[in-house]
């Protein structure tokens, strides 16, 4: 009896018994050893290990059960053996069936076991557990549902799940249809949107719970915010915060997101979880808010949003746990200024009347915010109410007592670095003042490939650092009129123009000389420079040089290419494969993802990806409700979409001169499908997150690349002068004429004859 007692788990620990069944010599023992990482084990047929699953400790036992010890009764019920290793057999909660794919005999009894109905298998398990109740203690009752992962690696793995009561679980079990699954496991709950019902329903708008959120069905704004504040459970979740903060403005205004974060933060105060769990969750909310504020300070430049953040931080100032976080948020808030992000896409400018009247904002913001910000800084720093009172009396206390004003915030540090890069980039614009002659040709030939590549990398890095990820999004989504209003887009245009300038620069230097041997020397020079750029992970300049070398004016110079060294030509071919267009630039994308440390992206390709995702996908999923709304021509309530369709219909039934009106109506209709209203979503729209996930991959890649700056690269003035100060030709027709004058078609290698011979073969 003592031996039996020692084999039992502690009463406080639940046990899970899994039978490993199969024919002899199929690897049951080997499987258990590998599963539990057992180096040595006795000849016992059971192995036990304690495991923690979702915070609960279980005793997991694997039991070897060969087929010959199992009986299948006339009603297809499985009878488990009564004893294993001369001990009463435990109840079996589940089973793993093994067989040898090289041994047909091991498969003989597998179909019969798999066809056993789950209900009869469960009945057999309960019968065996009852018969052994004298030897084994009964397992403690398990809750109907705990926090488990529905899909740990799914696109919506961070969603919150409501805890179902026992009554809810029983009600669902009664309505559940019988299934033919192998094990009679409890049914996992369906998706319950956060705040859809229950105690917190007053804090949130009811979400759509009839449709499970997915890439196909779309997500509501509330569901996306739930995922934003949830603990990351997959690799994709770790990118979600950066992607969401960069692109949420395409469907929501900053004040909408700020309200949602504050409501969820306050709701945690009334949560029934342990205090430590609630505190960790609230700190995660503050971390997201601080990351948002430091990365995109322009989102908070509107007075309404800025005041909302200030009032929220003011409440946290007296809390010892959140004091440090509130001080960091305040330091970033003081560095907020208006920029291109403030009124871009869905902005608070279109929402201000929904929360505060314009007159109240003008009266309260100008006086209260600066004064209150300094009061809050002193309160956090000194932790004294007397200091706060003194600050209230004076209005503007001494700056020496404010740590947030003397210390540089993370937001201010980032903005200073970007502004410094932008000022340097303005000095890297080509100014043609030196005529291209043999003197420059010889100077370039005399420079080492390492110096040329490093200077090109230095120039590219300054221009790349001056671009913020949202600048690229605006560059591909705004029309020409709106682009002129965004000053930061000149940084994107500058880098694109530099890419084209570098390609023309390569072409001009090669076509300068008349003799093929001289052109071959310069051609080899640029091929070696391309290799050095690849070693520096500067894919942008590498792509520019390849664009120049593979241009029509250079690529046709067969007599020049015939003089290249075979080793140099072979190495250059590897670079062409790397940057080639095969399989949608598969080789480059793989190299970009696996490049560690410093790197500069191939900007034209990433910009093209953004254009494809932005223009080829709508912002909202065309769900049934939206399709019904869009089908305004068939009747129903009036909607903006219905109005546009009515205009299209009237244009169709009118005269032929209404083609312009028809096109305008269709354009407005398409715009309403693809874009969110300027004030943000209204609550029930299902957002096409797959579109933003594709765009987000580009954004996250750029952010990570900008986070690894190149070490101090010494400036090489001679190379810089040859790149930016030399006057070059940028007319493709003129360059092609120069190429044909050097090597006429049909001469110096006879490319036409070569093609004809190849075609005959």
Secondary structure, DSSP 8 states (H G I E B T S, - for coil): -HHHHHTS--TTSEEEEEEEEE-TTSSHHHHHHHHHT-S---S-SEEEEEEEETTEEEEEEEEEEEGGG-EE-TTS-EE--SEETTEE-----EEEEE--TT-GGGGTTHHHHHTS-HHHHHHHHHHHHHHTTTTS-------S--S--S-TTSTTTT-------HHHHHHHHHH------SS----------TTSSSGGGGTS-----SS--BTTTBB-HHHHHHHHHS---SHHHHHHHHHHHHHGGGT--HHHHHHHHHHHHHHGGG--S-HHHHHHHHHHHHHHHHHHHHH-GGGG-SHHHHHHHHHHHHHHTT-TTTHHHHHHHHHHHHT----TTTTSSS-GGGTHHHHS-HHHHHHHHHHHHHHHHHHHHHHHHH--HHHHHHHHHHSS--GGG-HHHHS--HHHHHHHHHHHHHHHHGGGS----EE--HHHHHHHHHS-HHHHHHHHHHHHHHHHHT--HHHHHHHHHS-HHHHHH-TTHHHHHHHHHHHHHHHHHHHHHHHT-SSHHHHHHHHHHHHHHHHHHHHTTBHHHHHHHHHHHTSHHHHT-HHHHTTS-HHHHHHHHHHHHHT--TTTTHHHHHHHHH--SS-B--HHHHHHHHHHHHHHS-SB---HHHHHHH-GGG-SS--HHHHHHHHHHHHHHS-GGGHHHHHHHHHHHHHHHHS--TT---S---B-HHHHHHHHHHHHHHHHHHTS--------HHHHHHHHSEE----HHHHHHHHHHHS-TTSSS-HHHHHHHHHH-
